[in-house]
Amino acid sequence: MPYVLAFKDCRDIGWTVRDEEEVGELEAEFLGISLGEPEHRKPAVITTDIFEISILYGSFSIHKGEDLNLEIAELETEVLVSQATAV
């Protein structure tokens, strides 16, 4: 059964590539997660074999269920996309 990790009131999202050769892969092996501390005190860190992402967040929740599209819509979360600029 799928789960959704919902981070709300995010102030900073950092992305670090760990394996340049695997960046184009569609799946990554999950290695671990640290939820840090809410209220922007300590970022959550999600680590895979290809990348690591850190999220400085206000609050966090986990949603489980068959109809995750409905649950995601109910979160009223604004999605921000960050694109790196090539130099």
Protein Blocks (a to p, Z undefined) as FASTA:
>chain_A
ZZddddehifbdcdddfblklmmpmbdcdfbdcekjghhlaccddddfkbccddddfbdc
ddddfklmlmmmmnopacdddddddZZ
